[in-house]
Amino acid sequence: MGLNPSTSDGKFLDNTTKKIIKICNNNFYGKVRIINLFGLISKYPNSLPSHKDPIGKFNNGVIKSNLNYWSKNPNCDLWLGWGNKGSLFRRNDDITSILLDYCSVKKTKFRGYKPPLCLKKTKLLNPIHPLYCSDNSDLVEYIN
């Protein structure tokens, strides 16, 4: 789960998407699904504060649907990487609160529960954005 959608798609991969794919390949993931804190599609995350609705009408539903899928599948990991810009509008706090409910479901359902992961934490304790890490970074627990 990252900051915001760029114009990256199946044909054009931006640097963040390329980095995510490299890290996932290095950690032996078979598939990648990218989820975002903000629904605003933009090459420029700096446009988030001035946009009238950067979260988007449907984004919380998309996030909850994906977290529900994660919470009910033992072979599905979730890793976070929104960086300090994720604290805009306290979005990181809102999503972390939602995430804790799904963590409880997964923890109860599976003995080998693996909590949400990140590459590392920023000084402000946000999950670091993947562009600021090595391709060979190890995933660590974000929430336990």
C-alpha positions in Angstrom: 0.0 0.0 0.0 1.6 3.2 -1.2 1.0 7.0 -1.3 -1.0 7.7 -4.5 -1.6 6.3 -7.9 0.7 7.6 -10.7 0.0 7.3 -14.4 1.8 3.9 -14.3 -0.1 1.0 -15.8 0.5 -2.3 -17.5 2.3 -0.6 -20.4 4.1 2.3 -18.7 5.9 1.6 -15.4 7.1 4.5 -13.4 10.2 4.3 -11.1 8.1 3.5 -8.0 6.3 0.6 -9.7 9.5 -0.7 -11.1 11.1 -0.6 -7.7 8.1 -2.4 -6.1 8.3 -5.1 -8.7 12.1 -5.6 -8.1 11.6 -5.8 -4.3 8.7 -8.2 -4.8 10.7 -10.4 -7.1 13.6 -10.4 -4.7 11.2 -11.6 -2.0 9.8 -14.3 -4.2 6.3 -12.9 -4.6 4.2 -14.2 -7.5 1.8 -11.4 -7.9 1.7 -7.7 -6.9 -1.4 -5.6 -6.2 -0.7 -1.9 -5.5 -3.2 -0.1 -3.2 -3.0 3.6 -2.4 -3.8 5.9 0.5 -5.1 8.6 -1.9 -7.1 8.0 -5.0 -5.9 11.0 -6.9 -4.0 9.9 -10.0 -1.1 12.2 -10.5 2.6 12.1 -11.3 3.0 14.7 -8.6 2.2 13.8 -5.0 2.8 17.4 -4.1 -0.6 18.2 -5.7 -2.4 16.2 -3.0 -2.7 19.0 -0.4 -4.3 21.4 -2.9 -6.7 19.0 -4.5 -10.4 19.3 -3.5 -10.7 15.5 -2.9 -7.4 13.7 -3.0 -8.7 10.6 -1.1 -11.6 10.0 -3.6 -15.1 8.9 -3.1 -14.4 5.2 -3.5 -10.9 4.8 -2.2 -11.7 3.7 1.3 -14.0 1.0 -0.2 -11.2 -0.3 -2.4 -8.7 -0.3 0.5 -11.2 -2.2 2.8 -11.9 -4.7 0.0 -8.2 -5.4 -0.4 -7.6 -5.6 3.3 -10.5 -8.0 3.6 -8.9 -10.2 0.9 -5.5 -10.0 2.7 -7.1 -10.9 6.1 -8.7 -14.0 4.7 -5.8 -15.4 2.8 -2.8 -17.1 4.5 -0.5 -16.8 1.5 -1.0 -13.1 1.0 1.3 -10.5 2.5 0.7 -6.8 2.9 3.5 -4.3 2.9 3.2 -0.6 3.4 5.3 2.1 1.9 3.7 5.6 1.9 6.5 7.6 3.5 6.0 10.7 5.6 3.7 12.3 2.9 1.1 9.7 4.0 0.5 11.7 7.1 -1.3 14.4 5.0 -4.8 14.9 6.3 -3.8 12.2 9.0 -4.5 9.6 6.3 -1.8 7.3 7.7 -3.6 7.3 11.1 -7.0 6.7 9.5 -5.7 3.7 7.4 -3.7 2.3 10.3 -6.8 2.3 12.4 -8.8 0.5 9.7 -5.9 -1.9 9.2 -5.8 -2.9 12.8 -9.3 -4.4 12.5 -8.2 -6.6 9.6 -5.0 -7.5 11.5 -7.2 -8.9 14.3 -9.2 -11.0 11.8 -6.0 -12.4 10.2 -4.3 -13.0 13.6 -7.4 -14.9 14.8 -7.8 -16.9 11.6 -4.2 -18.1 11.0 -1.7 -19.6 13.4 1.2 -18.4 11.3 0.0 -14.8 11.2 2.3 -12.4 9.4 1.6 -8.8 10.2 1.8 -5.9 7.8 5.3 -5.4 6.6 7.5 -2.5 5.5 11.0 -2.0 4.2 11.8 0.1 7.2 10.3 3.1 9.1 11.0 6.7 8.6 12.1 8.9 11.6 8.4 9.8 12.0 7.6 6.0 12.1 5.9 5.9 8.8 6.6 2.9 6.4 9.3 4.3 4.1 8.5 4.8 0.5 10.2 2.1 -1.7 12.2 4.6 -3.8 14.3 5.3 -0.7 15.4 1.7 -0.2 17.6 -0.8 -1.9 16.2 -3.3 -4.2 17.5 -6.0 -1.8 15.8 -4.6 1.2 14.4 -7.1 3.7 10.8 -6.7 4.8 10.2 -6.1 8.5 7.1 -5.9 10.7 5.3 -2.6 10.6 2.5 -3.5 13.0 2.6 -6.6 15.1 
